[in-house]
Amino acid sequence: MPPRYMLARNYLVDGVGKNELGTLSFDELWRIHVQVTSGFRELLFELMENPRDRLVNGGTGSVSLLELKAEITRRLSNPCALCERKCMIDRRKRIGACRLDEKAYVHSAFLHMGEEAPLVPSGTIFYGGCNFTCVYCQNYDISQEYPRHGKPVTPRELASIQDLLAGKGARNINHVGGEPTPSAHIIVESMLYAHHRKPQLWNSNMYMTEELLEVLLDIIDIWLPDFKYGNNKCAFRLSGVQRYMDVVPRNIRKAAEIGDMIIRHLVLPGHLDCCTRRILEYIADKLPADRILVNIMGQYRPEHLVSRYPSRWRDIARRPRPEEIEEARRIASSLGLCWRPVS
Ligand code: SF4
């Protein structure tokens, strides 16, 4: 089956001319998107049942579904509502809570051998900036301290990076950071110019708005969400985000309905009952758990602010004990979750 972004690029939208796209209001674009994606998703589900390696044409217009999505994402980025922080600022003039202006900054791009076994070698692109402010961030240099020190890329340059990684043998194109969400407008547009036939993978904290998620659902093949917290209090205290439990489970649930997924959960020391257990129970109860792999990650170490000021976050100022990781795995097994092949 071709990657979804190629299917969407080949799927034409009836009744919209190329020159018209920029003149339509956001509401008009969104109405067309809702209509077109319902037909496109039928096609996706059909292909998931009976995969075949050919592109299928949609309507008869001169604009593709992918072009429509690129226009919608561009509008979502200004005023910025790409993620649920909804800063609603003009990023050409101001920096958002993700510490980014309107550009996407690539800090590195290489074949990553350290991802989950089914994904490697993974053509990983690290974007600067993040909409979370995790006090223990293991990637804090690019996400929080120097997010704009990477190379600013145009959509065409980003497409070339993807093609290069695919040519080197990447099994997928892995958009990660930091966090890819604040760079979504550049990433989606880059897919108009890419040539590779590798699945697109979204490696994310899943705090995007519902609108951005709807855009991504049809063009992302594999989801690699971080499910960090089982309650809003821990999310706010450790990552500075509000309404975590309203947003992240909602987005993970929608993405799991339509795409392949490996959920990552980093076990935080002392958070087995408030976070780990609740997350694993949510996956077992609310998600299609028979189609999802769960990576129970035991490699937490105090980093960033926690390592500098351990007395302020005493609960997580240590590594998890081996028995905590064992307990997390025992809970996952007792719930029937599949974690062994990827943990
Ligand atoms: S992506 Fe950045 S600027 Fe946009 S809403 Fe989120 S934090 Fe704010």
Boltz pocket constraint, residues with backbone or C-beta under 6 A from the ligand:
constraints:
  - pocket:
      binder: B
      contacts: [[A, 80], [A, 81], [A, 82], [A, 83], [A, 84], [A, 85], [A, 86], [A, 87], [A, 88], [A, 91], [A, 95], [A, 96], [A, 97], [A, 98], [A, 99], [A, 100], [A, 130], [A, 131], [A, 181], [A, 182]]
      max_distance: 6.0
